[in-house]
Amino acid sequence: MRIKMSRGDRIWSAVVAVVLILLCLIMLYPMIYVIGRSVMTDGERALNPTRLFPRTFDFSGYKFILFSGTNIPRGYLNTILRTVIGTSINIALTALAAYPLSKKYYPGRKVITGLIVFTMWFSGGMIPSFILIKSLHLINSFWVYIIPQAINAFNLLILRNFFMQVPFTLEEAAKIDGANDMTVFIQIYLPLSQASLATLVLFYAISHWNQWFDGLLYINDNNLWTLQYMLRQLIESTNVSNISSANTTLDQIPATVTVKMATIVISTLPILCIYPFIQKYFVKGVLVGSVKG
């Protein structure tokens, strides 16, 4: 059944459609620009600074990154390992901490929650944090990427608030049937919180994937550098030969802009591929976990 629309409604719908299309184009433009420039020849890029689509494709930037002996493939592996291991630990510890804090009968719940909130506003600072990391012997260790960021206070509060909305009668009925707290947590709370958990997975994974500052502070071994830190080194470099291996001659090195654009595409591609599968949980998970304080 078609609903008849007035002239004003049709005009308004057309305006909304145009605005949404323009917004989509504005958001897609940087992605198209970077992808197009990454496969564009140096001469075409110099003659046509605003061109988006190349007439001649040049994949020398990608070949240089992946096959010319640079450490970027190693950085890619480090970033994938950091994201997978770090996100898994983040979700496990966040859920285990949020569950008892959501219980009104848990002693000291408000005090502990207040201390957690306090860490969102105040921190020790860079120098005390470095001294702490050094005293824990995490300098030049892969675990410096994981342990200091094991739990995020904001994400913990989101999941805690969601757990508080689960009806207590479900837990009470399970305990009458003989279930303990761990059974209730695994078989009732976790299945009911899939939307919030998926949202936190996205938060944690993107944070790990984009993080580079801890590599700057704590890692001197280039075999432990992550992709984003290498990308930063590349962007700050004025000569691509600074990141090349000793076996790479100057004739084999493509233009700096080509390598920069290709590195950006390679570094963002996994997140772009994963996000569409979990974006449906994103808004729902945040809203559900932020209604109750």
Beta strands, then each sheet from edge to edge (+ up, - down):
end
